[in-house]
């Protein structure tokens, strides 16, 4: 039996959420977000959640630095607990592609 996962991408108080993918242990999310960042030092957080009827379950997250001149790099990162701590209870990884630029016309 699979999970019903979805992702939330957070950046400086703004967020976007993907649709829930039903009954899968290998979801493929095609989520895009465009964020304007005032504080380039603040990370972009990608969280993975499992949708449940009563309360959704946190599965893990990654924090992306988003270097202002990062040009479409794809990374595969291990999920971590909240606070970006490695936890033995969290397993899995997520592949993310991040495009970040200090010039709006480059996006």
C-alpha positions in Angstrom: 0.0 0.0 0.0 1.3 3.4 -0.9 1.2 6.9 0.5 -0.7 9.9 -0.7 2.2 12.4 -0.8 2.3 16.1 -1.8 5.0 18.8 -1.5 5.0 22.3 -0.2 7.6 24.8 -1.3 8.2 27.7 1.1 10.1 30.9 0.5 10.1 34.0 2.8 6.5 33.4 4.0 5.1 32.4 0.6 4.3 28.9 -0.3 2.9 26.7 -3.1 1.5 23.2 -2.7 1.4 20.4 -5.3 -1.7 18.2 -5.8 -1.8 15.0 -3.8 -0.6 11.9 -5.6 -2.7 8.9 -4.6 -1.4 5.6 -3.4 2.3 5.8 -4.5 5.7 5.3 -2.9 7.5 6.8 -5.9 5.8 10.1 -6.7 6.9 12.4 -9.4 6.0 16.0 -8.7 6.1 18.6 -11.4 5.8 21.7 -9.3 7.0 25.1 -10.3 7.1 28.2 -8.3 8.4 31.7 -8.9 9.5 33.6 -5.8 10.9 37.0 -5.3 13.5 36.8 -2.6 14.4 39.9 -0.5 16.7 37.9 1.8 19.0 35.7 -0.4 20.5 34.2 2.8 17.1 32.6 3.7 16.7 29.0 2.5 14.0 27.7 0.2 12.3 24.8 2.0 10.7 21.9 0.2 8.6 19.7 2.4 7.1 16.3 1.7 3.8 15.5 3.4 1.5 12.4 3.4 -2.2 13.4 3.1 -4.4 11.7 5.7 -8.1 12.2 6.5 -7.6 13.5 10.1 -4.2 15.0 10.0 -1.4 15.1 7.4 1.9 13.5 8.2 5.3 15.2 7.8 7.6 12.9 5.8 10.7 15.1 5.5 12.2 18.3 4.0 15.2 19.8 2.3 16.6 23.3 2.6 18.0 24.9 -0.6 20.4 27.8 -0.4 19.4 29.2 -3.8 22.7 30.9 -4.7 21.6 34.0 -6.7 23.5 32.8 -9.8 22.5 29.1 -9.6 21.7 28.1 -13.2 19.2 25.2 -13.4 21.2 22.8 -11.3 19.5 19.5 -10.4 20.3 18.0 -7.0 19.2 14.8 -5.3 19.0 15.4 -1.5 18.2 13.2 1.4 15.1 14.2 3.4 15.7 15.6 6.8 13.6 16.3 9.9 12.3 19.8 10.6 15.1 22.1 11.6 17.2 20.3 8.9 18.5 17.7 11.3 19.4 14.2 10.1 17.0 11.7 11.7 17.1 8.0 11.7 13.3 7.9 11.4 13.2 9.7 8.0 14.3 7.9 4.9 14.0 8.9 1.3 15.4 11.5 -1.1 14.0 14.1 -3.4 15.4 15.4 -6.7 15.0 19.2 -7.2 15.9 21.5 -10.0 16.5 25.1 -8.9 16.9 28.1 -11.1 17.9 31.2 -9.2 19.1 34.6 -10.6 19.8 38.0 -9.4 18.3 39.4 -12.7 14.6 38.9 -13.3 15.1 38.8 -17.1 17.2 35.6 -16.7 14.3 33.6 -15.3 
